[in-house]
Amino acid sequence: MEGSYHEVPHSEPEPTQGISGWLIALIIIAALVVICCVCTLLSFLLLGPELGKGLSTIVETMKAATPMP
């Protein structure tokens, strides 16, 4: 009875196209840029008053050092 069944030819499924390497690299770079922007904004928010004090000290020093005409 080995030969009584019929082999039904079936087509192989087409290979699926994965995400290409450049697209993965682009996604990773975009994610890193977003993370860097978020970290910069958070540091400005947390260090804002200290940065303001430092910048105002620099401006006051520049005003005192440059003579007014």
C-alpha positions in Angstrom: 0.0 0.0 0.0 3.0 2.2 -0.1 2.3 3.5 -3.6 -1.4 4.1 -3.2 -1.2 7.7 -2.1 -0.6 10.5 -4.6 2.0 13.1 -4.0 0.4 16.5 -4.5 2.9 18.9 -5.8 2.8 22.1 -3.8 4.7 25.3 -4.6 7.2 26.6 -2.1 6.1 29.8 -0.4 7.9 32.8 -1.7 10.6 33.9 0.7 9.5 36.9 2.7 11.5 40.1 2.3 12.9 41.1 5.6 13.9 44.7 6.6 17.0 45.7 4.8 20.2 46.6 6.6 20.1 50.3 5.7 16.6 50.6 7.1 17.6 49.1 10.4 20.6 51.4 10.6 18.4 54.4 9.8 15.9 53.4 12.6 18.8 53.0 15.1 20.3 56.4 14.2 16.9 58.1 14.4 16.3 56.5 17.8 19.7 57.7 19.0 19.0 61.2 17.8 15.7 61.3 19.6 17.3 59.9 22.8 20.0 62.6 22.6 17.4 65.4 22.1 15.4 64.2 25.1 18.5 64.0 27.3 19.5 67.5 26.3 16.1 68.9 27.0 16.0 67.1 30.4 19.5 68.5 31.3 18.4 72.0 30.3 15.3 71.7 32.5 17.2 70.3 35.5 20.2 72.6 35.1 18.3 75.7 33.9 18.7 77.9 36.9 22.4 77.1 37.2 23.0 77.7 33.6 21.2 81.1 33.8 23.3 82.1 36.8 26.5 81.2 34.9 25.5 83.0 31.7 24.4 86.1 33.6 27.8 86.2 35.4 29.6 86.0 32.0 27.4 88.8 30.6 28.0 91.0 33.6 31.8 90.3 33.4 31.8 91.2 29.7 29.9 94.5 30.4 32.4 95.4 33.1 35.4 94.6 30.9 34.3 96.5 27.8 34.3 100.3 28.3 31.2 102.1 27.1 31.9 105.0 24.6 
